[in-house]
Amino acid sequence: MPTKKLICYVDETGQDTLGRLFIVSVVVTADRRDELLQLWEQHERASGKGNVKWRAARHSRRVDYLQRVVTEVRFAGALRYAVFRRVTDYDLATVTGIAQALRWHSPAGGYKAVVYVDGLPKTQRTAYGNRLRHLGIPTRKVQGVTRDENNALLRLADAVAGLVRDVMDGTHAYAQPLLDLGKQQGTIVEV
């Protein structure tokens, strides 16, 4: 069986909590990346959220967008997240979250991962790749993305991280039912 290419889009949130809470969100795609990219761009337009980051979007548009996210069966298992508490090595937590997301349901016959990380400086790419390989994750490339507004799947990772953060902070009543629905539908998975 040939080796499959998995493409990951990674975002995180929680550095501002100084270690209390850190969330890594990973969107994992394979051979359907272009189809899914178009699908989420359509959902962004239809919800009115557009191509802005999670916190920059109006609340009503975020909720509409997330309702589309959690009920989109074509994304079953592709939205994964990991929660870390009492950590301050955010790079290690991010790499660990990526590894957990890829291990959750990796394809039979092996794979190579292409990983796009929001805001990852060029100087960290090699270190992330080495850490992932040390954890047993075969990587083809690790790339930083400086403007997540350029990719709907990176914005999707940002939205999932934002949703989980809203649940963990307990300050937004809308968040828990949406996350629960996503888990029930199988679109969002905690790894």
N, C-alpha and C positions, 0 to 999 in steps of 0.2 A: 504494500500500500504506500503511495507517495506521501511525502511529508507535506502537511498542510501549513499554510501561512495564516496566523492569527494576527489581527490588527487590534491594538488596544489604544483607547483614548482615556487619559488619566487626569483627574483633577482632585484637589483636596481642599479641606477647610478645617480650621481649628487652631492655627498657629497663634491666633490672638488669645486663646484660652490659657496659654503658657503651660501646656501639658495636661490640663484637665481633660481635654477631649480633642481627638484628632480623627478625621474621617477621610478615607481614601475611596474615591469612586472610580470604577473602571467600566467602560463600555467595551465589550469584546465582540468583534465581528470577524468574519472569515471571508468566504467567497461572495457574500452578499453586501459588501460594504457600500458600493455605489447605489444600490437599490435602497438601502436603509438611510443613506445620507440624503437622498432625494425625498424619502418619506418624511424624515424629520424636518427638513426645510419646509415641506408643505404644512406640517403640524405647527411649526413656528409661525408661519404666515397666517394660518387659519385661526390660531389662538390670539393673534395680535401681539404675542411676545416678541416676535421678530428676532433679529440676531444680536440681542443684547445679553449681557451676563445676568445671572440669576437675580442678584440683589438690585440690579438696575431696572428690572421689569416691574410693572405695576402688579400689585397683589392679585387682582382679579385675572389678569392675563397669565400669571404664574400658575394659578389654580387651574385654569382652563387647560393650559399646556400640560400640567402634570396629570390631569384626568385623561388626556390623550395618551400620555406616556404609559401609565399603569394599565390601561386597557388594550394596548397595542400588542396583540398576540404574536405578531411577526417578530417581536423583540424578546420573546420568551427566553429567559436565562442569560440574556446579553448584558443586563444592567446589574452590576455587582458592586458591593461595597464592603469595607472593613472598618470597624470602629476600634480605636486605640485609646486607652486611658493612661494617665500618668506617664506620658512619653514626651521627651523633648528632642530626641533625635528624629526629626521629621523626615529626613532623607531615608533613614533606615525603615521607618514606619511606612513610608510611601512604597519603597521597594518590596517590603513584606506584604503590603496590601495587594500590589500587582501580582506577586507570586501566588498568594492565596486565591486571587480571582482567576488566574490562569489554571491553577490546579483543580479548581472546583469542578470543571467539566471539560477536560482537555480531550481532543480528538484521538481516537485509536490510530495507531500507526505513526504517531509523533507529529510534532509541529515545530515551527520556528515563529517567534513572536517579533512583530514590529510594534514598538511602543512609542506613543506620542504623549509627552507629559507637559501639561500647562505650566509655562513659566520656568522650565528647566534650563539653566544656563548651559552654554556650550561646554564649559569647563567641567560640568557634572555628568555629561553623557556617558563617558567611558566608565566612570565610577558606578553609575547605575547599571550599565550593561554587565560589568564585572560582578557586582553584587547579585544581580539576577541569575547569572550563570552559576555563581557559588551556591545559590539556593536551588539549583537544578532546573532553572528555566532557560531553555534554548532561545537565544535572541539573535535575530538577524540585524536589528537596528534599534537604537534608542535615540529619540529625537526630541528636542525641546520645541515648544510652540510658544511664541511670544505674544501672539494675539489670538485668543480663543474665539474671538468674534468671526474668525475666518472659517470655522468648521462647525457644522451643526452637531456632529457627534461629540466634539469636545464640549460644546455648550450643553449637550445632554448630560455628560458626566458632571458638569458644574451644577446642573439642576438637581440631579440625584443627590449629590453631596449636600446641596442646600436643603433639600427635603429632609434628609436624614438629620442634618444639623438642627432644623426646626423641631423635629420630633425629640431629639436628645435634649435640647434646651427647654422643651416643654412650654414654650411661650406662644405657639401658634396652634390653635385648636383644629385647623383644617388638616394639619400635616399627618397626624397619627392615622386617621381613617384612610388617607391616600396611600401611605406606606403599607398599611395592612392589606389594602386591596391589591397593591402591586405584588406583595408577597403571595397572596392568595391566587392571583392570576399567573404567577410564575414569571412575571416580567422583571421583578427586582429580587435579588438574592443577597442575603448577608453571608459573607464567606469567613 
